């Protein structure tokens, strides 16, 4: 259970990564794919397995650390590799009183093309 502090405007990196990894591993609907992300996945030929692989990897790096949006969600951008592609994933983390949902906002193929 993750509790959102009413005092803190900071979501620690370790906690954010745990929430992201837990959502990637969950089968209970905690990982949400937005309509925009679905369109970009098709357009950029990126699969959900590649995205969850990046979300679960210990080699994933922050592009943008979690920051709180005006709506109260936390957004961040991660960067990693899966199945021969370098992928950036923009995520929105929603922190209710119990299990957190993670929404995939968009995905970007950063693979260097020759």
LOGUKE-88321 format. One record per residue: residue in three letters; z, y negated, x of N, C-alpha, C in turn. Coordinates in steps of 0.1 Angstrom, whole numbers, padded with zeros to 4 digits, always signed. Layout:
N
ALAZYXZYXZYX ...
This chain:
114
UNK+0000+0012+0008+0000+0000+0000+0000-0012+0009 UNK-0009-0022+0006-0010-0034+0013-0005-0045+0005 UNK+0004-0053+0010+0009-0064+0002+0004-0077+0008 UNK+0000-0086+0000-0005-0099+0004+0007-0108+0005 UNK+0009-0114+0016+0019-0124+0017+0015-0137+0011 UNK+0024-0143+0003+0021-0156-0003+0022-0168+0007 UNK+0028-0165+0019+0031-0175+0029+0020-0175+0040 UNK+0015-0164+0043+0006-0163+0054-0009-0165+0051 UNK-0016-0172+0059-0030-0174+0057-0038-0166+0068 UNK-0031-0156+0073-0037-0148+0084-0037-0133+0080 UNK-0048-0127+0081-0049-0112+0080-0051-0107+0094 UNK-0041-0100+0099-0042-0095+0113-0054-0086+0115 UNK-0060-0087+0127-0072-0078+0130-0069-0064+0128 UNK-0057-0059+0133-0054-0044+0131-0054-0040+0117 UNK-0047-0048+0108-0046-0045+0094-0060-0046+0088 UNK-0068-0056+0091-0081-0057+0085-0090-0044+0089 UNK-0089-0040+0101-0097-0028+0106-0092-0016+0098 UNK-0079-0015+0096-0073-0003+0089-0078-0003+0075 UNK-0078-0015+0068-0083-0016+0055-0098-0012+0054 UNK-0106-0017+0064-0120-0014+0064-0123+0001+0066 UNK-0116+0007+0076-0118+0021+0078-0113+0030+0067 UNK-0102+0026+0060-0097+0033+0049-0107+0033+0037 UNK-0113+0021+0035-0123+0020+0024-0136+0028+0028 UNK-0140+0028+0040-0152+0036+0044-0150+0051+0042 UNK-0137+0055+0044-0134+0069+0042-0130+0073+0028 UNK-0128+0064+0020-0124+0067+0006-0135+0072-0003 UNK-0131+0080-0012-0140+0085-0022-0136+0080-0036 UNK-0128+0070-0037-0122+0066-0050-0127+0052-0054 UNK-0139+0048-0049-0145+0036-0054-0140+0023-0047 UNK-0133+0024-0036-0127+0012-0030-0137+0005-0021 UNK-0149+0012-0018-0160+0005-0011-0170+0001-0021 UNK-0173-0012-0022-0182-0017-0032-0194-0022-0025 UNK-0206-0019-0030-0218-0024-0024-0224-0034-0034 UNK-0225-0047-0029-0230-0057-0038-0245-0055-0041 UNK-0250-0062-0051-0265-0061-0054-0273-0067-0042 UNK-0268-0078-0037-0275-0084-0025-0275-0074-0013 UNK-0264-0067-0011-0264-0058+0000-0273-0046-0002 UNK-0274-0041-0014-0283-0030-0018-0298-0034-0015 UNK-0301-0047-0019-0315-0052-0016-0318-0052-0001 UNK-0308-0057+0007-0310-0058+0021-0310-0044+0028 UNK-0303-0035+0022-0303-0021+0028-0317-0015+0026 UNK-0323-0017+0015-0336-0012+0013-0346-0019+0021 UNK-0346-0032+0021-0355-0041+0029-0354-0038+0044 UNK-0342-0035+0049-0340-0034+0064-0338-0019+0068 UNK-0340-0010+0058-0340+0004+0060-0326+0008+0067 UNK-0316+0004+0061-0302+0007+0066-0295+0015+0055 UNK-0290+0027+0059-0283+0036+0049-0268+0033+0048 UNK-0263+0038+0037-0248+0037+0035-0241+0045+0046 UNK-0247+0056+0050-0241+0064+0061-0240+0056+0074 UNK-0250+0048+0077-0250+0039+0089-0240+0029+0088 UNK-0238+0023+0076-0228+0012+0074-0214+0018+0075 UNK-0211+0029+0069-0198+0035+0070-0195+0040+0084 UNK-0205+0044+0091-0204+0048+0105-0199+0036+0113 UNK-0205+0024+0111-0201+0012+0118-0187+0008+0114 UNK-0184+0009+0101-0171+0006+0097-0160+0015+0103 UNK-0163+0027+0105-0153+0037+0110-0152+0037+0125 UNK-0162+0032+0132-0163+0034+0147-0152+0026+0154 UNK-0147+0032+0165-0137+0025+0174-0144+0015+0183 UNK-0158+0016+0183-0166+0008+0192-0171-0005+0185 UNK-0168-0006+0172-0172-0017+0164-0165-0030+0169 UNK-0172-0041+0170-0167-0054+0174-0167-0064+0163 UNK-0158-0074+0164-0158-0085+0155-0169-0095+0159 UNK-0177-0099+0149-0186-0111+0151-0178-0123+0146 UNK-0172-0121+0134-0163-0132+0128-0150-0124+0124 UNK-0139-0129+0129-0126-0123+0125-0123-0127+0110 UNK-0114-0120+0103-0112-0123+0089-0107-0137+0087 UNK-0113-0143+0077-0108-0157+0073-0108-0157+0058 UNK-0099-0165+0053-0097-0165+0038-0106-0175+0032 UNK-0113-0170+0021-0122-0179+0014-0115-0186+0003 UNK-0121-0196-0003-0114-0203-0014-0110-0194-0026 UNK-0117-0183-0028-0114-0174-0039-0102-0165-0036 UNK-0097-0166-0023-0085-0158-0019-0089-0145-0012 UNK-0102-0141-0013-0106-0129-0005-0107-0132+0010 UNK-0108-0121+0017-0109-0123+0032-0123-0118+0036 UNK-0130-0126+0043-0144-0122+0047-0144-0121+0062 UNK-0152-0112+0067-0154-0109+0081-0168-0103+0084 UNK-0171-0103+0097-0184-0097+0101-0182-0088+0112 UNK-0186-0076+0111-0185-0066+0122-0199-0062+0127 UNK-0199-0057+0139-0211-0054+0147-0209-0040+0153 UNK-0219-0031+0151-0218-0018+0157-0232-0011+0157 UNK-0232+0001+0162-0245+0008+0163-0243+0022+0155 UNK-0255+0025+0149-0255+0038+0142-0270+0043+0140 UNK-0272+0055+0144-0285+0061+0142-0297+0053+0148 UNK-0294+0047+0160-0304+0040+0167-0306+0026+0163 UNK-0298+0021+0154-0299+0007+0150-0286-0001+0153 UNK-0287-0013+0157-0276-0022+0159-0274-0030+0146 UNK-0263-0029+0140-0261-0034+0126-0249-0044+0126 UNK-0251-0055+0119-0240-0064+0115-0237-0062+0100 UNK-0224-0061+0097-0220-0059+0083-0211-0071+0079 UNK-0214-0078+0068-0205-0088+0063-0197-0082+0052 UNK-0184-0083+0053-0175-0076+0043-0166-0086+0037 UNK-0162-0084+0025-0152-0091+0017-0140-0082+0014 UNK-0128-0085+0018-0117-0077+0016-0108-0083+0005 UNK-0105-0075-0005-0097-0080-0016-0084-0073-0015 UNK-0073-0081-0015-0060-0076-0013-0051-0077-0026 UNK-0051-0067-0034-0042-0067-0045-0028-0062-0041 UNK-0020-0059-0050-0007-0054-0047-0007-0040-0041 UNK-0017-0032-0045-0018-0018-0039-0030-0016-0031 UNK-0038-0006-0033-0050-0004-0025-0060-0015-0025 UNK-0065-0018-0013-0075-0029-0012-0089-0024-0014 UNK-0097-0032-0020-0111-0030-0021-0119-0037-0010 UNK-0130-0031-0005-0138-0038+0005-0152-0038-0001 UNK-0158-0050-0001-0172-0052-0006-0181-0054+0005 UNK-0192-0047+0005-0203-0050+0015-0211-0061+0009 UNK-0210-0073+0016-0217-0085+0011-0232-0084+0015 UNK-0235-0081+0028-0248-0080+0033-0248-0072+0046 UNK-0260-0067+0050-0262-0060+0062-0274-0066+0070 UNK-0273-0067+0083-0283-0073+0091-0287-0063+0102 UNK-0300-0061+0104-0305-0052+0115-0306-0061+0127 UNK-0298-0059+0137-0298-0067+0150-0305-0059+0161 UNK-0311-0048+0158-0318-0040+0168-0329-0049+0175 UNK-0329-0048+0188-0339-0055+0196-0352-0048+0194 UNK-0362-0055+0190-0376-0049+0188-0384-0053+0200 UNK-0392-0043+0205-0401-0046+0217-0414-0049+0212 
